[in-house]
Amino acid sequence: MSQKDEIVAVIIEMIGALPQPPAQRATPETNIARDLGLDSLAVMNLVMQLEDRFDVSMPMDRLAEVQTIDDLAVTIADLQGG
């Protein structure tokens, strides 16, 4: 399993553990805002959890480019130097 695949698995696990998890199952192609129905506060909370989990700091300009779970995993991997 690649580093990105491991990050995707962690993101999907964290999404499933949200106080109000989405009705549909998350996949790497899932659009975070549109498909999961997360409001901006929920997205920011998720990002903060991911920053803590992966010991990275996600710049807002990079976060603005993220659409899918896969995009988020690639960004985290890049920030880790992978």
BAFILO-951870 format. One line per 10 residues: number of its first residue (from 1); for each residue z, y, x of C-alpha. Coordinates in nm, 2 decimals. Layout:
% BAFILO-951870
NUM = Z Y X  ...;
//
This chain:
% BAFILO-951870
1 = 0.00 0.00 0.00  -0.10 0.34 0.14  0.13 0.63 0.18  -0.04 0.81 -0.11  -0.01 0.50 -0.33  0.36 0.48 -0.26  0.40 0.85 -0.35  0.20 0.79 -0.68  0.44 0.51 -0.77  0.74 0.73 -0.71;
11 = 0.59 1.02 -0.92  0.52 0.78 -1.21  0.87 0.64 -1.18  1.02 0.99 -1.19  0.80 1.08 -1.49  0.93 0.77 -1.67  1.29 0.88 -1.60  1.25 1.23 -1.75  1.49 1.31 -2.04  1.19 1.31 -2.27;
21 = 0.93 1.08 -2.11  0.57 1.12 -2.23  0.44 0.90 -2.50  0.16 0.76 -2.29  0.18 0.57 -1.97  0.12 0.78 -1.66  -0.15 0.68 -1.42  -0.29 0.85 -1.10  -0.56 1.01 -1.32  -0.31 1.15 -1.57;
31 = -0.34 1.53 -1.60  0.02 1.65 -1.56  0.01 1.95 -1.80  -0.24 1.83 -2.06  -0.18 1.46 -2.08  0.20 1.45 -2.03  0.27 1.76 -2.24  0.53 1.88 -2.00  0.63 2.25 -2.02  0.65 2.47 -1.71;
41 = 1.02 2.41 -1.67  0.99 2.04 -1.68  0.70 2.05 -1.43  0.91 2.27 -1.19  1.21 2.04 -1.23  0.99 1.74 -1.14  0.85 1.93 -0.84  1.20 2.01 -0.71  1.30 1.64 -0.75  0.98 1.54 -0.55;
51 = 1.05 1.80 -0.28  1.40 1.66 -0.24  1.28 1.30 -0.25  1.00 1.35 0.01  1.17 1.63 0.21  0.88 1.87 0.17  0.85 2.23 0.04  0.55 2.27 -0.19  0.40 2.62 -0.17  0.31 2.77 -0.51;
61 = -0.06 2.82 -0.40  -0.09 2.45 -0.33  0.09 2.36 -0.66  -0.16 2.58 -0.85  -0.44 2.35 -0.73  -0.27 2.03 -0.86  -0.41 1.89 -1.18  -0.34 1.51 -1.18  -0.07 1.28 -1.05  -0.31 1.18 -0.77;
71 = -0.36 1.54 -0.67  0.02 1.58 -0.65  0.05 1.27 -0.43  -0.23 1.39 -0.20  -0.05 1.73 -0.17  0.28 1.57 -0.09  0.12 1.33 0.17  -0.06 1.63 0.33  0.27 1.82 0.35  0.43 1.52 0.52;
81 = 0.16 1.52 0.78  0.00 1.20 0.64;
//
